[in-house]
């Protein structure tokens, strides 16, 4: 089964939110077959940082990244999700 790598930014709903904790919340909600392969922080403005993630998922997922985006938006502390790129592995 082929996989895809989704590179995305997760914007927290507060400047005070610990991005490591946010990453842990996201990781605990990911369904089977999804995995965080890499992460980092990216400065946005005025002290706000986005959590940048590389998540791998099955290529045959119906709806592409829509389900992943909806899942991430449902995590406590997430304000917005922005998909940067999707690559076939």
C-alpha distances in whole Angstrom, upper triangle without the diagonal:
4,7,10,13,16,20,22,26,27,31,33,36,38,39,40,36,35,32,31,31,29,26,27,27,24,22,23,22,19,16,14,11,13,15,18,18,21,24,28,31,32,36,36,40,43,41,38,35,31,28,26,22,19,16,12,10,7,8,8,11,14,17,15,17,20,19,18,22,23,22,24,27,28,28,31,33,30,32,30,26,26,23,23,20,17,15,11,10
4,7,10,13,17,20,23,25,29,31,34,36,37,38,35,33,30,29,30,28,25,26,26,23,21,23,22,18,17,15,11,13,14,16,16,19,22,25,28,29,33,33,37,40,38,35,32,29,26,23,20,16,14,10,9,6,6,8,10,14,16,13,15,18,18,17,20,22,22,22,25,27,27,31,31,29,30,28,24,23,20,20,17,13,11,8,7
4,7,10,13,16,20,21,25,27,30,33,33,34,31,30,26,25,26,24,21,22,23,19,18,20,19,15,14,13,9,10,11,13,12,15,18,21,24,25,29,30,33,36,35,32,28,25,22,19,16,12,10,7,6,5,5,8,9,13,14,12,12,16,15,14,17,19,19,19,22,24,24,27,28,25,27,24,21,20,16,17,14,10,9,6,6
4,6,10,13,16,18,22,24,28,30,31,32,29,28,24,24,25,23,20,21,22,18,17,20,19,15,15,14,11,10,11,12,11,14,16,19,22,22,26,26,30,33,32,29,25,22,19,16,13,10,8,6,6,6,5,9,10,13,13,10,10,14,14,12,15,18,17,17,20,22,22,25,26,23,24,21,18,16,13,13,10,7,5,4,5
4,6,10,13,15,19,22,25,27,27,29,26,24,21,21,22,20,17,19,20,16,15,18,18,14,15,15,12,10,9,9,9,10,13,15,18,19,22,23,27,30,28,25,22,18,16,13,10,6,6,4,7,9,9,13,12,15,15,11,10,14,15,12,14,17,16,16,19,21,20,24,23,21,22,19,15,14,11,11,8,6,5,6,7
4,6,10,12,16,18,22,24,25,26,23,22,19,19,20,18,15,18,18,14,14,18,16,13,15,16,13,10,10,10,10,10,12,14,16,16,20,20,24,27,25,22,19,16,13,10,8,6,5,6,8,11,10,14,12,15,14,10,8,11,12,10,10,14,14,13,15,18,18,21,20,17,19,16,12,10,7,8,6,5,7,9,10
4,7,10,13,16,20,22,22,24,21,20,16,17,19,16,14,17,18,14,15,18,17,15,17,18,16,13,12,10,10,9,9,11,13,13,16,17,20,24,22,19,16,13,11,7,6,5,7,9,11,14,14,17,16,18,17,13,11,14,15,12,12,15,15,13,15,18,18,20,19,16,17,14,11,9,6,6,5,6,8,11,13
4,7,10,13,16,18,19,21,18,18,14,16,17,14,12,16,16,13,14,17,16,15,17,19,17,14,13,11,12,11,10,11,11,11,14,14,18,21,19,16,13,10,8,6,5,7,8,11,13,16,16,19,17,19,17,14,10,12,14,11,9,13,13,11,12,16,15,17,16,13,13,11,7,6,4,5,7,9,12,15,16
4,6,10,13,15,15,17,15,15,12,14,15,12,11,15,15,12,14,18,17,16,19,21,20,16,15,13,14,12,10,9,9,8,11,11,14,17,16,13,10,6,6,4,6,9,11,14,16,20,20,22,20,22,19,17,13,14,16,12,10,14,14,10,11,15,14,16,13,10,11,8,6,5,6,7,10,12,15,19,20
4,6,10,12,13,15,12,12,9,12,13,9,9,13,12,10,13,15,14,14,18,20,20,16,15,13,15,13,11,11,10,10,12,11,14,17,15,11,9,6,5,6,8,11,12,15,17,20,21,23,21,22,20,18,14,14,15,12,10,12,12,8,9,12,10,12,10,7,8,6,5,7,9,11,13,15,18,21,22
4,7,9,10,12,10,12,10,13,13,10,11,15,14,12,16,18,17,17,21,24,24,20,19,16,18,16,13,12,10,10,10,9,12,13,12,9,7,5,6,9,11,14,16,19,21,24,25,27,24,25,22,21,17,17,17,15,12,14,14,10,10,13,11,12,9,6,5,5,6,8,11,13,16,18,21,25,26
4,5,7,9,7,9,8,11,11,8,10,13,12,12,15,17,16,18,21,24,25,21,20,17,20,18,14,13,11,12,12,11,13,13,12,8,8,7,8,11,13,17,17,21,22,26,27,29,26,27,25,23,19,19,19,16,14,15,14,11,10,12,10,9,6,5,5,7,9,12,15,17,20,22,25,27,28
4,7,9,8,11,11,14,13,11,14,16,14,14,18,19,18,20,23,26,27,24,23,21,23,21,18,17,15,15,14,13,14,14,13,10,10,10,12,15,17,20,21,24,25,29,30,31,28,29,26,25,21,20,20,18,16,16,16,13,11,12,11,9,5,6,5,8,11,14,17,19,23,24,28,30,32
4,5,5,9,10,14,13,11,14,16,15,16,19,20,20,22,26,29,30,26,25,22,25,22,19,17,14,15,14,13,12,12,10,8,10,10,12,16,18,22,23,26,28,31,33,34,31,32,30,28,25,24,24,21,19,19,19,16,14,15,13,11,7,9,8,11,14,17,20,22,25,27,30,33,34
4,6,8,10,13,13,12,15,17,17,18,20,22,22,24,28,30,31,27,26,23,25,22,18,16,13,13,11,11,10,9,7,5,7,10,12,15,18,22,23,27,29,33,34,36,33,34,32,30,26,26,26,23,21,22,21,18,17,18,16,14,10,11,11,13,16,18,21,22,25,27,30,33,34
4,6,9,12,11,11,14,16,16,17,20,21,22,24,27,30,31,27,26,23,25,22,19,17,14,15,14,14,14,12,9,8,10,12,13,17,19,23,24,28,30,33,35,37,34,35,33,32,28,28,27,25,23,23,22,19,18,19,16,14,10,12,13,16,18,20,23,24,27,29,32,35,35
4,6,9,8,8,11,12,12,13,16,17,18,20,24,26,27,24,22,19,22,19,16,15,12,14,14,14,15,14,11,10,10,11,11,15,16,20,21,25,26,30,32,34,31,32,30,29,25,25,24,21,20,20,19,16,15,16,13,10,7,10,11,14,16,18,21,22,25,27,29,32,32
4,5,5,6,9,10,11,13,14,16,17,19,23,25,26,22,20,17,19,17,14,12,11,13,14,15,16,16,12,11,10,11,10,13,15,18,20,23,25,29,31,33,30,32,31,29,25,25,25,21,20,21,19,16,17,17,14,12,9,11,14,16,17,19,21,22,25,26,28,31,31
4,5,5,6,9,10,10,12,14,15,17,20,23,23,19,17,14,16,13,10,9,8,11,12,13,15,16,13,11,8,8,6,10,11,15,16,20,22,26,27,30,27,29,28,26,22,23,22,19,18,19,17,14,15,16,13,12,9,10,13,14,14,16,18,19,21,22,24,27,27
4,5,5,6,9,10,11,13,15,16,19,21,22,18,16,13,14,12,9,9,10,13,15,17,19,19,16,14,12,11,9,11,12,15,15,19,21,25,27,30,27,29,28,26,23,24,23,19,19,20,18,15,17,17,14,13,12,13,16,17,16,18,20,20,22,23,25,27,26
4,5,5,6,9,10,11,13,15,18,20,22,18,16,14,16,15,12,13,13,16,17,19,21,21,17,15,14,13,11,14,14,17,17,20,22,25,28,30,27,29,28,26,23,23,22,19,19,19,17,14,15,15,11,11,10,11,15,16,17,19,21,22,24,25,27,29,28
4,5,5,6,9,10,11,13,16,19,20,17,15,13,15,14,11,12,12,14,16,17,19,19,17,14,12,11,8,11,11,14,15,18,19,23,25,27,24,26,25,23,20,20,19,15,15,16,13,10,12,12,8,8,7,8,11,13,13,16,17,19,21,22,24,26,26
4,5,5,6,9,10,11,15,17,17,14,12,9,12,10,8,10,11,14,16,17,20,21,18,16,13,11,8,10,9,11,11,15,17,20,23,25,22,24,23,21,18,19,18,14,14,16,13,10,13,13,10,11,10,10,14,14,13,15,16,18,19,20,21,23,23
4,5,5,6,9,10,14,16,17,14,12,10,13,13,11,13,14,17,20,21,23,24,21,19,16,15,11,13,12,14,13,16,17,21,24,26,23,25,25,23,20,21,19,16,16,17,14,12,14,14,10,11,11,12,16,17,16,19,19,21,22,22,24,25,24
4,6,5,7,9,13,15,17,14,13,12,15,15,14,15,16,19,21,21,24,24,22,19,17,15,12,14,13,15,14,17,18,21,24,25,22,24,23,22,19,19,17,14,14,14,11,9,12,10,7,8,9,10,14,15,15,18,19,21,22,22,24,26,26
4,5,5,6,10,13,14,11,10,9,13,13,12,14,15,17,20,20,23,24,22,19,16,14,11,12,10,12,11,13,14,17,20,21,19,20,20,18,15,16,14,10,11,12,9,7,10,9,6,9,10,9,13,13,12,15,15,18,19,19,21,22,22
4,5,5,9,11,12,9,7,7,11,11,11,14,16,19,22,23,26,27,24,21,19,16,13,13,11,12,10,12,13,16,19,21,18,21,21,19,16,17,15,12,13,14,11,10,13,13,10,12,13,13,17,16,15,17,17,19,20,19,20,21,21
4,6,8,10,13,11,10,10,14,15,15,18,19,22,25,25,28,29,26,24,21,19,16,17,14,15,13,15,15,18,21,22,19,21,22,21,18,19,16,13,15,15,11,11,14,12,10,12,14,14,18,18,17,20,20,22,23,22,23,24,23
4,6,9,12,10,10,11,15,16,16,19,20,22,25,25,28,29,27,24,21,19,16,17,14,15,13,14,14,16,19,20,17,18,18,18,15,15,12,10,12,11,8,8,11,9,8,11,13,13,16,16,15,18,18,21,21,20,22,23,23
4,7,8,6,7,9,12,14,15,18,20,22,25,25,28,30,28,25,22,19,16,16,13,13,10,11,10,12,15,16,14,16,16,15,13,14,11,8,11,11,8,9,12,11,10,14,15,14,17,17,15,17,16,19,19,17,19,19,19
4,6,6,9,11,14,17,18,21,23,25,28,29,32,34,32,28,26,22,19,19,16,15,12,11,9,11,14,14,12,14,15,14,13,14,10,9,13,12,9,11,14,13,13,17,19,18,20,20,17,19,18,21,20,18,19,19,19
4,6,8,12,14,17,19,23,25,27,30,31,34,36,34,31,28,25,22,21,17,16,12,11,9,10,13,14,12,15,17,16,15,16,13,12,16,16,13,15,18,17,17,20,22,21,24,23,20,22,20,23,21,19,19,19,18
4,7,10,12,15,18,21,24,26,30,30,34,36,34,31,28,24,21,20,16,14,10,8,6,6,10,11,10,14,15,14,13,16,13,12,15,17,14,15,19,19,18,22,23,22,24,23,20,21,19,21,19,16,16,15,14
4,7,9,12,14,18,20,22,26,27,30,32,30,27,24,20,17,16,12,10,7,6,5,7,11,12,11,14,15,13,11,14,12,9,13,14,12,12,16,16,15,19,20,18,21,19,17,17,16,17,16,14,14,14,14
4,6,9,11,15,18,20,24,25,28,31,28,25,22,19,15,14,10,8,5,5,7,10,13,15,14,17,18,16,14,16,14,11,14,16,13,13,17,17,16,19,20,18,21,20,17,18,16,17,16,14,15,15,14
4,6,7,11,14,17,20,22,25,27,25,22,18,16,12,10,7,6,4,6,9,13,15,18,16,20,20,17,14,17,16,12,14,16,14,12,16,17,15,18,18,16,19,18,15,16,14,15,15,14,14,15,14
4,7,11,14,17,20,22,26,28,26,23,19,17,13,11,8,5,6,7,10,14,16,19,18,21,21,18,16,19,18,15,17,19,17,16,19,21,19,21,21,19,22,20,17,17,15,15,15,14,13,14,13
4,7,11,13,17,19,23,25,22,20,16,14,11,8,6,5,7,10,13,17,18,22,21,24,23,20,17,20,20,16,17,20,18,16,19,21,19,21,20,18,20,19,16,16,15,14,14,14,14,16,15
4,7,10,14,16,19,21,19,16,13,10,7,5,4,6,9,12,15,19,21,24,22,25,24,21,18,20,20,16,16,19,18,15,17,19,17,18,17,15,18,17,14,14,14,14,14,15,16,19,18
4,7,10,13,16,18,15,14,10,8,6,5,7,9,12,15,19,22,24,27,25,28,26,23,20,22,22,19,18,21,20,16,18,21,18,19,17,16,17,16,15,15,15,14,16,17,18,21,21
4,7,9,12,14,12,10,6,6,5,6,9,12,15,18,21,25,26,29,27,29,28,25,21,23,23,20,19,21,20,17,18,20,18,18,15,14,15,15,14,14,15,14,17,19,21,24,24
4,6,10,12,10,9,5,5,6,7,10,13,16,20,23,26,27,30,28,30,28,25,21,23,24,20,19,22,21,18,18,21,19,20,17,15,15,14,13,13,14,13,16,19,20,24,24
4,6,9,7,6,4,6,9,10,14,17,20,23,26,30,30,33,31,33,30,28,24,25,26,23,21,24,23,20,20,23,21,21,17,16,16,15,15,15,17,16,19,22,24,27,28
4,7,7,5,5,7,10,11,15,18,21,24,27,30,30,33,31,32,29,27,23,24,25,23,20,22,23,19,19,22,20,20,17,15,14,13,14,13,16,15,18,22,24,28,29
4,6,5,7,10,13,15,19,22,25,28,30,34,34,36,34,35,32,30,27,27,28,26,23,25,25,22,21,24,22,22,18,17,15,15,16,16,19,18,22,25,28,32,33
4,6,9,12,15,18,21,25,27,31,33,37,37,39,37,38,35,33,30,30,31,28,25,27,27,24,23,25,23,22,18,18,16,17,19,19,22,22,26,29,31,35,36
4,6,10,13,16,19,23,25,29,31,35,36,38,36,37,34,32,29,29,30,27,24,26,26,22,21,24,22,20,16,16,16,17,18,19,22,21,25,28,30,34,34
4,7,10,13,16,20,22,26,28,32,32,35,32,33,31,29,25,25,26,23,21,22,22,18,18,20,18,17,13,13,12,13,14,15,18,18,22,25,27,31,32
4,7,9,13,16,19,22,25,28,29,32,29,31,29,26,23,23,24,21,19,21,20,17,17,19,17,16,13,12,12,12,13,13,16,16,19,22,24,27,28
4,6,10,13,15,19,21,25,26,28,26,27,25,23,19,20,20,17,15,17,17,13,14,16,15,15,12,10,10,10,9,10,12,13,16,18,21,24,25
4,6,10,12,16,18,22,23,26,24,25,24,21,17,19,19,15,14,16,15,12,13,15,13,14,11,10,11,11,10,10,12,12,15,17,19,22,22
4,7,10,13,16,20,21,24,22,24,22,19,16,18,18,14,14,17,16,12,14,17,15,17,15,12,14,12,10,10,10,10,12,14,16,19,19
4,6,10,13,16,17,20,19,21,20,17,14,16,16,12,12,15,14,11,14,16,15,17,15,13,15,13,10,10,10,10,11,12,13,16,16
4,7,10,14,15,18,17,19,19,15,13,16,16,12,13,16,15,13,16,18,17,19,19,16,18,16,13,12,10,10,10,10,10,13,12
4,7,10,12,15,13,16,16,13,11,13,13,9,11,14,13,11,15,17,15,19,18,16,18,16,13,13,11,12,11,10,11,12,12
4,7,9,12,11,15,15,12,11,14,13,11,13,16,14,14,17,19,18,21,22,19,22,19,16,16,13,14,12,9,9,9,9
4,6,9,8,11,12,10,9,12,11,9,12,15,13,14,17,18,18,22,23,20,22,20,16,16,14,15,13,10,11,10,10
4,6,6,10,12,9,10,13,12,11,15,16,15,17,20,21,21,25,26,23,25,23,19,19,16,18,15,12,12,10,10
4,6,9,10,8,10,13,13,12,15,17,17,18,21,22,23,27,28,25,26,23,20,19,16,17,14,10,10,7,9
4,6,9,8,11,13,12,13,16,17,17,19,22,23,24,28,29,26,27,25,21,21,18,19,17,13,13,11,13
4,6,6,8,10,9,10,13,14,14,16,18,19,20,24,26,23,24,22,18,19,16,18,16,13,14,13,14
4,6,8,9,8,11,13,13,14,17,18,19,21,25,26,23,24,22,19,19,17,19,18,15,16,15,17
4,6,6,7,9,11,11,13,15,16,17,20,23,24,21,22,19,16,16,14,17,16,13,16,15,18
4,6,7,8,10,11,13,14,16,17,19,23,24,20,21,18,15,14,11,14,12,10,12,12,15
4,6,5,6,9,10,11,12,14,16,19,20,17,17,14,11,11,8,11,10,9,12,13,15
4,5,5,6,9,10,11,13,15,18,19,16,16,13,11,11,10,13,13,12,15,16,19
4,5,5,6,9,10,11,13,17,18,15,16,14,12,13,12,16,16,14,17,17,19
4,5,5,6,9,10,11,15,16,13,15,12,10,11,10,13,13,12,15,16,18
4,5,5,6,9,10,14,14,11,12,9,6,8,8,12,13,13,16,18,20
4,5,5,6,9,12,14,11,12,10,9,11,12,16,17,16,20,21,23
4,5,5,7,11,12,10,12,11,10,13,13,17,18,17,20,21,22
4,5,5,9,10,7,9,8,7,10,11,15,16,16,19,21,22
4,6,8,9,6,7,6,7,10,12,16,18,18,21,23,25
4,6,9,7,9,10,10,14,16,19,21,21,24,26,27
4,6,6,9,10,11,14,16,19,21,21,24,26,27
4,6,9,11,13,16,19,22,24,24,27,29,30
4,6,9,11,15,18,20,23,24,27,29,30
4,6,8,11,14,17,19,21,24,26,27
4,7,10,14,16,19,21,25,27,29
4,7,10,13,16,18,21,24,26
4,7,10,12,14,17,20,22
4,6,9,12,15,18,20
4,6,8,11,15,17
4,7,10,14,16
4,7,10,13
4,7,10
4,6
4
